[in-house]
Amino acid sequence: MKAVILAGGLGTRLKPFTQVIPKPLLPVGESSVLEIQLLSLKKAGVEEVFIATNYLSDFVTAYIGDGSKFGLKVTFSKEDKPLGTCGPVSLLREHLSEPFFLMNGDVLTTLDFRKAYDHAVGLDSDFVVCTKEIVTPFEFGKVTTEDGYIVGIEEKPNFRIEILAGIYILKPPIFDLIPHNEAMGVDGLIKSMLASGRRVGKYLMTEYWLDIGQAHHYQAAQEAYKDHFAGLKS
């Protein structure tokens, strides 16, 4: 198996941390975001990883090296302009001749990557999205009315929303929909596929998942390290 990790973002919402350290290299416990991702992919059977870089790319390449310390083959791809969340894979087309993972560089998860991969391979879709159900408490009581009278009340109900988890499985035919070296986002690709009648597959994950987008999320990552990721380096 192969994977592409998007590690070129500016990490704007995590400033000032990301002014000197690229977001994928932010320390988490005794490791870093990117190290945890690489070790998790290795554990699932991934053998080769391509890391798409842009912002502070020299830091990323110097820190990760050729991947041998993770038991992986790591190759770097540097964008000369921002290419979004899909565009970077267009630069790697010749290296990706089988289904592969595409993963945001700011996601921490205990996802069973092998199980997700096998599920995606069995679907009739060239683009499979890993999703996660997020439960958000609502701060007000919800009332149900009928003909001007209250007929029911629910005290501070939870909202359940299924979101994109920033992890995808792509099959080679998808390259025909991604323009070479042009910016394109996952949302644009999905809309394009749906508009043309192409199926977009999904895999609903239930494992731990965290998008390190803001400072309080970064703190949550520190707290989660000992529970979920400390054993990866042993």
Contacts in CASP RR format, 6 or more apart in sequence:
PFRMAT RR
TARGET T0000
AUTHOR 0000-0000-0000
METHOD contacts of the structure
MODEL  1
MKAVILAGGLGTRLKPFTQVIPKPLLPVGESSVLEIQLLSLKKAGVEEVF
IATNYLSDFVTAYIGDGSKFGLKVTFSKEDKPLGTCGPVSLLREHLSEPF
FLMNGDVLTTLDFRKAYDHAVGLDSDFVVCTKEIVTPFEFGKVTTEDGYI
VGIEEKPNFRIEILAGIYILKPPIFDLIPHNEAMGVDGLIKSMLASGRRV
GKYLMTEYWLDIGQAHHYQAAQEAYKDHFAGLKS
1 41 0 8 1.000
1 44 0 8 1.000
1 45 0 8 1.000
1 46 0 8 1.000
1 47 0 8 1.000
1 98 0 8 1.000
1 99 0 8 1.000
1 100 0 8 1.000
1 101 0 8 1.000
1 117 0 8 1.000
2 46 0 8 1.000
2 47 0 8 1.000
2 48 0 8 1.000
2 49 0 8 1.000
2 50 0 8 1.000
2 95 0 8 1.000
2 96 0 8 1.000
2 98 0 8 1.000
2 100 0 8 1.000
2 101 0 8 1.000
3 41 0 8 1.000
3 46 0 8 1.000
3 48 0 8 1.000
3 49 0 8 1.000
3 50 0 8 1.000
3 100 0 8 1.000
3 101 0 8 1.000
3 102 0 8 1.000
3 103 0 8 1.000
4 49 0 8 1.000
4 50 0 8 1.000
4 51 0 8 1.000
4 52 0 8 1.000
4 88 0 8 1.000
4 89 0 8 1.000
4 92 0 8 1.000
4 96 0 8 1.000
4 100 0 8 1.000
4 101 0 8 1.000
4 102 0 8 1.000
4 103 0 8 1.000
5 24 0 8 1.000
5 34 0 8 1.000
5 37 0 8 1.000
5 38 0 8 1.000
5 49 0 8 1.000
5 50 0 8 1.000
5 51 0 8 1.000
5 52 0 8 1.000
5 103 0 8 1.000
5 104 0 8 1.000
5 105 0 8 1.000
6 52 0 8 1.000
6 84 0 8 1.000
6 85 0 8 1.000
6 88 0 8 1.000
6 102 0 8 1.000
6 103 0 8 1.000
6 104 0 8 1.000
6 105 0 8 1.000
7 22 0 8 1.000
7 23 0 8 1.000
7 24 0 8 1.000
7 34 0 8 1.000
7 51 0 8 1.000
7 52 0 8 1.000
7 53 0 8 1.000
7 60 0 8 1.000
7 105 0 8 1.000
8 22 0 8 1.000
8 24 0 8 1.000
8 52 0 8 1.000
8 53 0 8 1.000
8 54 0 8 1.000
8 55 0 8 1.000
8 57 0 8 1.000
8 60 0 8 1.000
8 79 0 8 1.000
9 22 0 8 1.000
9 23 0 8 1.000
9 54 0 8 1.000
9 55 0 8 1.000
9 82 0 8 1.000
10 18 0 8 1.000
10 55 0 8 1.000
11 18 0 8 1.000
11 22 0 8 1.000
11 23 0 8 1.000
11 55 0 8 1.000
11 106 0 8 1.000
11 213 0 8 1.000
12 18 0 8 1.000
13 213 0 8 1.000
13 214 0 8 1.000
13 215 0 8 1.000
14 23 0 8 1.000
14 26 0 8 1.000
14 212 0 8 1.000
14 213 0 8 1.000
14 214 0 8 1.000
14 215 0 8 1.000
14 218 0 8 1.000
17 23 0 8 1.000
17 26 0 8 1.000
17 215 0 8 1.000
17 218 0 8 1.000
18 26 0 8 1.000
21 56 0 8 1.000
21 59 0 8 1.000
22 55 0 8 1.000
22 56 0 8 1.000
22 57 0 8 1.000
22 59 0 8 1.000
22 60 0 8 1.000
23 33 0 8 1.000
23 105 0 8 1.000
23 106 0 8 1.000
23 212 0 8 1.000
23 213 0 8 1.000
24 32 0 8 1.000
24 33 0 8 1.000
24 34 0 8 1.000
24 37 0 8 1.000
24 60 0 8 1.000
24 105 0 8 1.000
24 106 0 8 1.000
25 32 0 8 1.000
25 33 0 8 1.000
25 34 0 8 1.000
25 59 0 8 1.000
25 60 0 8 1.000
25 63 0 8 1.000
26 32 0 8 1.000
26 33 0 8 1.000
26 212 0 8 1.000
26 218 0 8 1.000
28 36 0 8 1.000
28 108 0 8 1.000
28 221 0 8 1.000
28 222 0 8 1.000
28 225 0 8 1.000
28 229 0 8 1.000
29 222 0 8 1.000
29 225 0 8 1.000
29 226 0 8 1.000
29 229 0 8 1.000
29 230 0 8 1.000
30 225 0 8 1.000
30 230 0 8 1.000
30 233 0 8 1.000
31 39 0 8 1.000
31 225 0 8 1.000
31 229 0 8 1.000
31 232 0 8 1.000
31 233 0 8 1.000
32 63 0 8 1.000
33 105 0 8 1.000
33 106 0 8 1.000
33 108 0 8 1.000
33 212 0 8 1.000
33 221 0 8 1.000
34 51 0 8 1.000
34 60 0 8 1.000
34 63 0 8 1.000
34 64 0 8 1.000
34 105 0 8 1.000
35 70 0 8 1.000
35 233 0 8 1.000
36 108 0 8 1.000
36 229 0 8 1.000
36 232 0 8 1.000
37 103 0 8 1.000
37 105 0 8 1.000
37 107 0 8 1.000
37 108 0 8 1.000
38 49 0 8 1.000
38 64 0 8 1.000
38 67 0 8 1.000
38 70 0 8 1.000
38 72 0 8 1.000
38 74 0 8 1.000
39 70 0 8 1.000
39 232 0 8 1.000
39 233 0 8 1.000
40 109 0 8 1.000
40 110 0 8 1.000
40 111 0 8 1.000
40 113 0 8 1.000
40 229 0 8 1.000
40 232 0 8 1.000
41 49 0 8 1.000
41 72 0 8 1.000
41 101 0 8 1.000
41 103 0 8 1.000
41 113 0 8 1.000
42 70 0 8 1.000
42 71 0 8 1.000
42 72 0 8 1.000
43 113 0 8 1.000
43 232 0 8 1.000
44 112 0 8 1.000
44 113 0 8 1.000
44 114 0 8 1.000
44 117 0 8 1.000
45 113 0 8 1.000
45 114 0 8 1.000
46 72 0 8 1.000
46 101 0 8 1.000
46 113 0 8 1.000
47 72 0 8 1.000
47 73 0 8 1.000
48 72 0 8 1.000
48 73 0 8 1.000
48 74 0 8 1.000
48 75 0 8 1.000
49 67 0 8 1.000
49 72 0 8 1.000
49 73 0 8 1.000
49 74 0 8 1.000
49 75 0 8 1.000
50 74 0 8 1.000
50 75 0 8 1.000
50 76 0 8 1.000
50 77 0 8 1.000
50 92 0 8 1.000
50 95 0 8 1.000
50 96 0 8 1.000
51 60 0 8 1.000
51 64 0 8 1.000
51 74 0 8 1.000
51 75 0 8 1.000
51 76 0 8 1.000
51 77 0 8 1.000
52 77 0 8 1.000
52 78 0 8 1.000
52 79 0 8 1.000
52 83 0 8 1.000
52 88 0 8 1.000
52 89 0 8 1.000
52 91 0 8 1.000
52 92 0 8 1.000
53 60 0 8 1.000
53 61 0 8 1.000
53 76 0 8 1.000
53 77 0 8 1.000
53 78 0 8 1.000
53 79 0 8 1.000
54 78 0 8 1.000
54 79 0 8 1.000
54 82 0 8 1.000
57 76 0 8 1.000
57 78 0 8 1.000
60 76 0 8 1.000
61 76 0 8 1.000
64 70 0 8 1.000
64 74 0 8 1.000
64 76 0 8 1.000
65 74 0 8 1.000
66 73 0 8 1.000
66 74 0 8 1.000
67 73 0 8 1.000
67 74 0 8 1.000
75 95 0 8 1.000
77 88 0 8 1.000
77 91 0 8 1.000
77 92 0 8 1.000
79 88 0 8 1.000
79 91 0 8 1.000
81 183 0 8 1.000
82 183 0 8 1.000
83 90 0 8 1.000
83 91 0 8 1.000
83 181 0 8 1.000
83 182 0 8 1.000
83 183 0 8 1.000
83 184 0 8 1.000
84 183 0 8 1.000
84 184 0 8 1.000
84 185 0 8 1.000
85 102 0 8 1.000
85 104 0 8 1.000
85 184 0 8 1.000
85 185 0 8 1.000
85 186 0 8 1.000
86 102 0 8 1.000
86 178 0 8 1.000
86 184 0 8 1.000
86 185 0 8 1.000
86 186 0 8 1.000
86 188 0 8 1.000
86 189 0 8 1.000
87 178 0 8 1.000
87 179 0 8 1.000
87 181 0 8 1.000
87 182 0 8 1.000
87 183 0 8 1.000
87 184 0 8 1.000
87 185 0 8 1.000
89 96 0 8 1.000
89 102 0 8 1.000
89 170 0 8 1.000
89 175 0 8 1.000
89 178 0 8 1.000
90 175 0 8 1.000
90 178 0 8 1.000
90 179 0 8 1.000
90 180 0 8 1.000
90 181 0 8 1.000
90 182 0 8 1.000
90 184 0 8 1.000
91 180 0 8 1.000
91 181 0 8 1.000
93 175 0 8 1.000
93 180 0 8 1.000
96 170 0 8 1.000
96 172 0 8 1.000
96 175 0 8 1.000
97 172 0 8 1.000
98 172 0 8 1.000
99 117 0 8 1.000
99 120 0 8 1.000
99 121 0 8 1.000
99 169 0 8 1.000
99 170 0 8 1.000
99 171 0 8 1.000
99 172 0 8 1.000
100 169 0 8 1.000
100 170 0 8 1.000
101 113 0 8 1.000
101 117 0 8 1.000
101 167 0 8 1.000
101 168 0 8 1.000
101 169 0 8 1.000
101 170 0 8 1.000
102 167 0 8 1.000
102 168 0 8 1.000
102 169 0 8 1.000
102 170 0 8 1.000
103 166 0 8 1.000
103 167 0 8 1.000
103 168 0 8 1.000
104 166 0 8 1.000
104 167 0 8 1.000
104 211 0 8 1.000
106 211 0 8 1.000
106 212 0 8 1.000
106 213 0 8 1.000
107 165 0 8 1.000
107 166 0 8 1.000
107 167 0 8 1.000
107 209 0 8 1.000
107 210 0 8 1.000
107 211 0 8 1.000
107 212 0 8 1.000
108 208 0 8 1.000
108 209 0 8 1.000
108 210 0 8 1.000
108 212 0 8 1.000
108 221 0 8 1.000
108 224 0 8 1.000
108 228 0 8 1.000
108 229 0 8 1.000
109 165 0 8 1.000
109 167 0 8 1.000
109 205 0 8 1.000
109 207 0 8 1.000
109 208 0 8 1.000
109 209 0 8 1.000
109 210 0 8 1.000
110 207 0 8 1.000
110 208 0 8 1.000
110 209 0 8 1.000
110 228 0 8 1.000
110 229 0 8 1.000
111 130 0 8 1.000
111 165 0 8 1.000
111 167 0 8 1.000
111 205 0 8 1.000
111 207 0 8 1.000
111 209 0 8 1.000
112 207 0 8 1.000
116 130 0 8 1.000
116 167 0 8 1.000
116 169 0 8 1.000
116 203 0 8 1.000
116 205 0 8 1.000
117 169 0 8 1.000
119 128 0 8 1.000
119 203 0 8 1.000
120 128 0 8 1.000
120 169 0 8 1.000
120 201 0 8 1.000
120 203 0 8 1.000
121 169 0 8 1.000
123 199 0 8 1.000
123 201 0 8 1.000
124 199 0 8 1.000
125 171 0 8 1.000
125 198 0 8 1.000
125 199 0 8 1.000
125 200 0 8 1.000
125 201 0 8 1.000
126 170 0 8 1.000
126 171 0 8 1.000
126 172 0 8 1.000
126 173 0 8 1.000
126 174 0 8 1.000
126 198 0 8 1.000
127 168 0 8 1.000
127 169 0 8 1.000
127 170 0 8 1.000
127 171 0 8 1.000
127 174 0 8 1.000
127 189 0 8 1.000
127 190 0 8 1.000
127 193 0 8 1.000
127 198 0 8 1.000
127 200 0 8 1.000
127 201 0 8 1.000
128 168 0 8 1.000
128 169 0 8 1.000
128 170 0 8 1.000
128 200 0 8 1.000
128 201 0 8 1.000
128 202 0 8 1.000
128 203 0 8 1.000
129 164 0 8 1.000
129 165 0 8 1.000
129 168 0 8 1.000
129 186 0 8 1.000
129 190 0 8 1.000
129 200 0 8 1.000
129 201 0 8 1.000
129 202 0 8 1.000
129 203 0 8 1.000
130 164 0 8 1.000
130 165 0 8 1.000
130 166 0 8 1.000
130 167 0 8 1.000
130 168 0 8 1.000
130 169 0 8 1.000
130 202 0 8 1.000
130 203 0 8 1.000
130 204 0 8 1.000
130 205 0 8 1.000
131 162 0 8 1.000
131 163 0 8 1.000
131 164 0 8 1.000
131 165 0 8 1.000
131 202 0 8 1.000
131 203 0 8 1.000
131 204 0 8 1.000
131 205 0 8 1.000
132 162 0 8 1.000
132 163 0 8 1.000
132 165 0 8 1.000
132 204 0 8 1.000
132 205 0 8 1.000
132 209 0 8 1.000
133 160 0 8 1.000
133 161 0 8 1.000
133 162 0 8 1.000
133 163 0 8 1.000
133 204 0 8 1.000
134 160 0 8 1.000
134 161 0 8 1.000
134 162 0 8 1.000
134 163 0 8 1.000
135 158 0 8 1.000
135 159 0 8 1.000
135 160 0 8 1.000
136 158 0 8 1.000
136 159 0 8 1.000
136 161 0 8 1.000
137 156 0 8 1.000
137 158 0 8 1.000
137 159 0 8 1.000
138 156 0 8 1.000
138 157 0 8 1.000
138 158 0 8 1.000
138 159 0 8 1.000
139 156 0 8 1.000
140 156 0 8 1.000
141 153 0 8 1.000
141 154 0 8 1.000
141 155 0 8 1.000
141 156 0 8 1.000
141 157 0 8 1.000
142 153 0 8 1.000
142 154 0 8 1.000
142 155 0 8 1.000
142 156 0 8 1.000
142 157 0 8 1.000
143 150 0 8 1.000
143 152 0 8 1.000
143 153 0 8 1.000
143 154 0 8 1.000
144 150 0 8 1.000
144 151 0 8 1.000
144 152 0 8 1.000
144 153 0 8 1.000
144 154 0 8 1.000
145 151 0 8 1.000
162 204 0 8 1.000
164 186 0 8 1.000
165 205 0 8 1.000
165 209 0 8 1.000
165 211 0 8 1.000
166 186 0 8 1.000
166 211 0 8 1.000
167 205 0 8 1.000
168 186 0 8 1.000
169 203 0 8 1.000
174 189 0 8 1.000
177 189 0 8 1.000
177 192 0 8 1.000
177 193 0 8 1.000
178 184 0 8 1.000
178 189 0 8 1.000
190 200 0 8 1.000
193 199 0 8 1.000
193 200 0 8 1.000
194 200 0 8 1.000
208 224 0 8 1.000
208 228 0 8 1.000
210 217 0 8 1.000
210 220 0 8 1.000
210 221 0 8 1.000
210 224 0 8 1.000
211 217 0 8 1.000
212 218 0 8 1.000
212 221 0 8 1.000
END
